Amino acid sequence: MRRAVVMLATWVAFLGFGQAMAHDRWAAEDAPPAQDGTVVEQELEAQRAKIPFGGSVSLSQSLGAGTFTSNEYTRRSSYDVSLRLSPMWRITNLISLSLGVGVAASLVENYDSAVTYKRRWVLSDTSLSLRNRKMVVIPGADIRVSGSLSFSFPTSPQSQYRQLYFSSRAGLGFSREFGNLALNYSVSFYKNFNRYTTPAISVPDVGDHIVFAHFEGNEQLTNDLISTGGSNTSFGLTNSLSVGYSFPNVFAKGQSLSVTIAYDMNHSWTYQSFPKDELSAEHAIGGRGFRDSHGGTFDVSYQILEYLGVSAGVSTFVAMKSADNKDIVFPFFNFSDYYRNDTSFYATVTGSF
């Protein structure tokens, strides 16, 4: 706990220090000569400065690609709806503190759904995030560096099943604009703090009629908790890269259309180690358990009003390598196992205030 407090204090000081050292220079950069769209942006920033509290509300719908499988024996329909609320406190023009929580429901029940019966609403984890959107600008390269620190608390059934206390994440972002073209790269490190190294189920919560069994036998953690096998994730590293192009005033003045292509790569390590033996795949690697995953997103967003926007796109999230650890899985659309709903089509409406 003492180490976590020291990490938090250090990162908060780092965010604030970056803000203080470059305050005068950023003040000049944030108020350029009036050009197309600049006056509107300045007026919006002035309004936000007067009212330091804001946030966003988003409603999303997602349809899995497995819904369209022609084979009725492998078809796995998937249709999810989610609602997320994110209130925010603008501490300064560049530093903000936000709280995030949401609910989601799978309207179809099958192997891929995260619910035991359809139309069950499930609460997400609750996140608390501190962000500095411009800590410094790299001289000569004109690359803006941002920083973030966030904590996630186990209000979701999934995290409670993993016996998670809380999760922490620290990240850096690097962005560069070339007119209407924007390039963004971010890297973040996260650490989970779990009660046990394996997931566990409380017997009183599920009832005596449920029978627990897993490879090499059950493990009684406490009088009420039983380990179900597997291994929790201890820590991980995430890299994200995106390219976006904006078309301002494409339909009407003050409105904008943007297209973004993004790629995410995640490496995570478990608490437990798994030595390679005669039952392991040919290309398997022994040692501490790790999970590599990646995914791609193609998104089209339309800002209808100053406080209202819509977006739609295709998102894929898959294991980085095939089951035999030999081939790289295509990250932007899973053609080989499309019935598994690794790829989904989504539409989102977001209101900000």
N, C-alpha and C positions, 0 to 999 in steps of 0.2 A: 504494500500500500504506500509506504514512504517513497519507493522508487517511482510509482505512478504519479504521486504529487509533485515530485521533483521534475519529472518529464513534462507535466502539464505547465508548471511555472516557467520552465525554460522555454517552451515553445510559445507561450503567451508573450513572454518578454521578447522573443525573437520577432514575432509578428509586430508588436508595438514598436520595437527598435527600428525595424525597416520602415515603418510608417513615419516615425519622427525624423530620421536622418534625411529622408527625401521629401519632406512635406512642402518646402518652398518650391522645389523644382516641379513636383506633381501639380501644385496649385496653378503654375503657369501652363503646364501641359494639358490640364483638364479644362482650360478656358481658351481654346484656339480662336482665331478670327472666324467671324460668322460665315458659314458656307452652307451648302445644302444639308438640311437635317440637323445642323449643329445648334441652331437657336432652340429648336424643339427639345433637344437633348439637354441643353443647359437649363431650360425652364423646368424640365422634369427633375433634374438634379436639385434645383432650388426648392421645388415642392417637397422632395424627399427630405431635404435638410430641415425643413420646418416641421415635418411630421416624421420622427425617427422610427416609427413602428410601421411595419408592413408585412408582406407575406404572399403566399400563393395557394391556390386550390386547384387541383388537377383531377380530371375524371378520365380514365383510360379503359379501353376495351382491346382485348387481344384474342386473336383466332389462330390456333395452331395449324401448321401445315399438314399434320397427320389427319386432319378433318377431311382432306380431299383425297385420301388414299382410296383407290378403287376396290381393293381387296377387302371384303367385309371382315375377314378374320384378322387382319393386321391393322385395320382402321382404328385410330384412337382420336376421337373428336375432342377438341379442346376449345373452350370459350370462357375467358376470364374477364371480370370487371373489377376495377380498383379505384379507390378514392383516396387522395392524399392531401393533407393539410400541413402547411409549413409557415407558421408565424415567424417574424424576423424583427430583430432590433438592430437598427443602423447606428452603431456606436459612433462612427465617423463616416465621412464620405467613402472611405475605402475599407473599413473594418465592420463586419456584421456578425451577429450571433443569431442562429436560427434553430428552431425546434421542428422536428419532422416526425409525423406518425400517419399511418394509413390503415385502411381495411381493404380486403380483397375477397372475392368469392369466385369459385369455379362453378359455372352453371352446368357443367357436365362431369359426371363421376366416372373415372376409369383409372388405369394404372398410373398414368402420367399426372393426374390431378393431385393436389396437395391436401385434399380433404377426404374425409371418410364418407361423406354423403354430399350430394350436389346442393348448390345454393346455400352452403354454409359460409357465413362471413367470418374471416379470420383476421385478427389484429396483427399488424406488422411490428417489428422492433421500433423502439422510440430512439431517435437520434438527436444529439446536441452538437452543433457544429459552429466553430469559430473560423472566420475566413478573412483574409486580407487580399483583396483582388489586385493590388499593385504594390508589392513590397519594394521593388526596385526595377529600373529599366537598364538593361545591359548596354553600356555605351558603345556606339558604333554599329551594333547589330539591331538596335531598336526592338529588343525582345523584352516583353513585359513578364516579370516573375511574380507569381501569386503563391500564397501559402494557405494551408488549411489544417485544422486539428478537429477531430470529431470523436465522439463516444457514442456507442450504441448499447441500449439496455434491453434485456430479454423480456419483452412484452408479447412476443410471438410464441405460438406453440412449438415451432421448430427449435428456437433457441432454448426454450425451457426443457425440451427433450434432450438437447445437448448439454444440459446442466451448465449453461453459460452464466457467469456473473456479469460480465460486461466485455465489450470489445472496443479497442482504441485504434485510431488511424491518423497518421500524419502524412501530408502530401505537399508536393511542389508542382506548380503549373508554369508552362512556358508558352507564350503566345506571340504571334507576329502577324501583322496585317499588311497586305499588299493591295491597297484600294478596297474593293469589295470582297477580296479573297482573304480568308483567315486560316492560319495554321495553328494548331494547338497540340501540345504534348504535356502529359502529366504522369508523375510517378508517385506512388504512395506505398507506405508500409503499414501493415495492420497486425495487431496482436490480440488474440483472444485469451480471456481468463476464465477457465472452466473449473467446475468443482471436481470433475473426474476426467480422465483421459478418454473415456468412452461414453456414448450416449446411455441414458438410463430411463426406465419407466417406473412410475410409482404405482404399485399394486393397488392401493386403495382407490386411486383415481380411475383406473380402468375396470376394476371389479374382479372377483375371483373366477369368473367364467372364462377369462382369457388365459390361454396356455402359452408360456414363454419357452422358446427353445432356440438355440443357435449353436454354431459349430464349436466343438470342444466343451459344451455344457454352459449352463447359466452361471453367472457370478453374482452372488448376493452382496451388494455394496453396503446396504443398511437393512434394518428390519423391513422397510417399505420399498426400497429401491433395488431394481434388478438391472444389471447391465445387459444390453441387447446385442453386444458385439460391435465391431467396427472401431474406428478411432476418430476422435475429434481433431479439428484443425487447430494447431497452436499459433502459427503466424504465417504471413504471406506477403507477396509483393505484386503490385498491379501496375501495368504500363498501359497508357491510353494515347492514341494518336487520332486526330480528326482533321478533316479538310472541309471547309464550308465556303459557299459562295452566296452572296446576298444580292437580290434584285430590288433596290429601293424604289418606292413609288410606282411599282409595276402595274397596279390596278387603279390606285388612287393615291393622292398625296397623303403621306403619313403612314401608309401601309407598306409592307415589305414581304417578299417571298424569298426563302432561303433553302438551299439544298446542302446536305451534310453527309459525308461518308466517314464513319468512325470504325476504328479497330481497337479491341481491348484484349490484353493478354494477362492472365493471372497465374501465379505460381504460389502454391501453398504447401506447407509442411505439417505433418501430423505429430502427435506426441509420441507415437510408438514407432518402432523399427521392425522391418520385415526382411529377414535374410533371404537371399535367393537360394532355392533348393531345386530338387529334381522335378517338382510340379510347376515351377515357374515357366513363363513363356520364354521363347528363345531370346527375345530382345528386351526382356525385363531387366531392371537394375535393382539390386539389393541394397538394403540400408534403411535409413529413416524414410518413412512413408511420405510421398509427395504427390500432389495432384496438379497437373497442368491443364489449363482450359483457356480457350480464347473464343472470340466472337466478333461479328461485324454487324454494323447497322447502316442502313440507307434511309435517310429521313428527309421529308419535305415539310417545311413549316411555313405558315402564313400568319402574319401578325395583322389581324383584322382591325383592332382598335388599340389604343395605347395600353389598355389593361386586359386585352383579350386576344388569345392566339390559339391556333389549332395546328396539329401536326399529324402526319401519318407516315408509316414506313414499314420496313421489314427488318427484323432483328433475329440474329442467330447466336446461340451460345452452346458450344460443344466441347468435349474433351479434345485436347490438342492432338493426341495421337490415337490411332486405332486400337482395338482391343489387344492386338499382339504387339503393340508398342513399336510398330515398324513404319507405318505411313502417317503423314500429316493429314488431318481432316480439314477439308475446305471450310474456312470460317464464316463465309457470307451466305451460304445456303447449303444445308446438309442434303445432298442429292441421294446418298446411299441409304440413309436410314430416315427418310422424311416422315415416316409414320410415327416417329418418336416425339414429334413436336419440338425438336431442337430449334426449328425455325418457326417464327410466328409473325403474323401481320397485325399491326396495331394502329389505333387512332386515339388521339388525346386532345382534350380541350382544357386549356389552362387560363385561369384568371389571376391576375396579380394586383396587389393594392399596396 
